[in-house]
Amino acid sequence: MASEPGTSTGSASREHLISEGPTGMLTISGGKLTSSRLMAKQFVDRAVKKNGFAVAKSTSRLIPISGANLRQAEAARRNAIRFGVPEGIAASWVNRYGSNAAKILSIWQAEEDSRQALGPRGLSAAEVRYCVREEMCATLEDLLVRRKSLFFWDESGGLDSIDRIADELIGELDWDSERRTREIENYRASVAEHRR
């Protein structure tokens, strides 16, 4: 549901609404990322009921969300430390990716050059490679804003390490030098727009 004009993002409603238009089309609006699974279930249930579909009972509540196995996440953290990953980096992998941290460790173990530190907050080549290979990261901004949050949590927004990070993405995404330059310029502009 839309918030009143002037409502701050932090205090805006995160409720979702499923509505039916005059032609019968169902629409879902609002919501938040953490409730997307529930929203999808409610939407599908409504569509099934509306159209009289015969479907099997959903089993989605029995299927863990990728990375959500807490036992495996803790095992990944311990294994990473045992393999020589600094404790803070291992913990950041688990905090950000849950049990999928084991996939980052696999890259770290198999590709020696992936252990290279690229930037602040423990960013390594292994983590960048994981983001590209497993999470469909395709731009510098996607990596630094949505994946690693350097945009928010690093004093320079990650700009002090931008060249090393972009070089790693070149290798993973087959960018040419023009694309690399454009990605860096776009990210610099975004940082400048949001910071003094």
N, C-alpha and C positions, 0 to 999 in steps of 0.2 A: 504494500500500500504506500502511496506517495506521502511523504512527510510535508508538513506545513512549510511554506516558503520561509527561508531564513533559519531553518533547523540545521544544526551542525551535523557533520557526518557521524560524529561519535554518539549523538543522541537520537539519530534517525532510527525509525522503526525498521526491524529486520524481519518482520512478519512476511509471510508469503500469501498469495491469493490465487486461487484457481477460478477462472471465470469463463463463461460461455458466451460467445458473441452471437449476433442475430442469425448468422448462417450455421451455427452449431459448432464452430471451431472453438476448441478449448485453448486457453492461454494461461500460463503461469507467470506471475510477476512477483518481484520482491525476493525475500529470502536472503540467505547467506551461505557461504561456501560450506560451513560446518553442518548445515542441515540439508545439503543438496540431495543426499541419499533418501532422506525422509520425503523431501519434496517430490522426487522422482517417483517414489512408491505411491504417494497420494495421487499424483497426476495419472499414473498408469491405472490405478484402481478406478479413478473417476472415468477414464476413457473406456475401460472394460465394461463398467456398469452402464454407461451411456449408450454404448453400441451393442451391448448384449453378447460380447465375445465370450467364448468358452476357452478359458486358459487354465493351465496348471497353477497351483498355489505358488506364490513367490518364495524362493529360498534365499533371497539376497541377504536377509538378516543373519544367515548362517555363514556367509562368505565374508571373511575379513577384508577390510579395505587394505590396499597395497601398503605394506610397511607397518601395519597395525599389530603385528604379533609381538607383544612385549617381551616374552621369553627369548624369542629370536633376536630382538633388538639388543637385549642385554648380552646375549652370547656374542653378537657381532662386535659390541664394544670391547668385551674382554678379549676376543680373538684379535682385534685390531691392535690393542695394547700389547698383547703377547707377540705380535708380529713386528712391533717396533713403531707403530703409529703413535705419535705423541698423545698423551691422555686427553688433552684439551681438544685436539682435532677429532679423536675417536668419539668423544662425547658430543661434539658439535654435529658430527654425521648422524648419530643416533637421534639427537634432538630434532634435527631437520628432516631426516628421511626414515626414521624408525628402523624396522628390521631390514629395510632396503640398504642400510649402511653396509651390509654384507656384500652387496654388489660393488660398492665403492672399494671395499677392501680387496675384492677379487681383482679389480683393475690395478690397485696399488701393488698387489703381489705379482701380477703377471707382467706388468709394464713398468720397468724400473724408472723410466723417465717420468712416469706419472706422479712420482713422489716429490717432484719439484714444487716448492712453494711459489705461488703466483701472486698472492695478495694478502691483505689483512684478514683477520678473523679465521685464520687457518685455511684459506682457500688454496687448494692444491690442484695440480693438473688432473689427478684422479677424480676429484669431485666435478670438475668441469666436464670431463669425458663422460662421467655418469649422467650428468644433466642433459647432455646432448644425446647420448645413446639410449637412455632409458626414459627420459622425461620430456623429450621433444623440444628442448631448449634450442632456439634457432637464431637469437639475436643477443648482442651484448647487453642491451637493456633488459631483456628477459632474464638473463643470468644475474645481473647486478642488482636489479630491483626485486624481482619476484622469487628467484631461487636462493640467492645468498644474502640479499638485503644489505649489501654494502652501500647502496644508495642512501639508506636510512641510518645505518649504524657505524659507518666509517667517516671520520672527520672530513676526508676529501671526497667522499662518495665513491671511493675506489679509483679516482682519477690518478692517484700517485702510482698505481700499478696497471693502468689501462693498457699500456703497450704489451706487457707480458701476457695479460689475460686475452687480449685480442689475438695475439700470436697463437695461443693455444686453440682458440676457436677456429682460426684459419685452418689448422691441421685437421680438426674434426669436421668442419663444414665445407671444406674446399672453397673458401672465399678467395677471390683474387684481391690484388692490392687496392683496387678501387672500392670494393665492398668493405674491406677492412677500414679504409679511411672514412667512408661514409658512416659505418657503424660507430666509430670513435667520435666523429663530429656530431652525430645525432645524440649520443649519450652525453657528451660534454654540454650540448645545448640544453638537454633535459635537466642536468645538474644545475647549470647556471640559472635556468628558469625557476627552479625551486629553492635556491639558496642565495644568500646575499653575497 
